[in-house]
Amino acid sequence: MKLSGEEFLQRAREDFPYAVDGGIERVVHTVLEALERHVSEGEWDHLRSGLPNSPAFVLP
């Protein structure tokens, strides 16, 4: 079952309980930017297909 954007971010908040500037949204965005730079285009497309598809979830 695919999580909604807010469900995904809530799980990230639970798994990453540290306070950071920009909140968990910034952490998720930074991680996804790093992944995008270091995986093949096919791997990136596969990864994106499993992520939430909603306005609450911003992909690089």
Summary of the structure (lengths in Angstrom):
residues: 60
radius of gyration: 11.7
end to end distance: 22.9
largest distance: 33.1
contacts: 129
relative contact order: 0.23
helix: 60%
strand: 0%
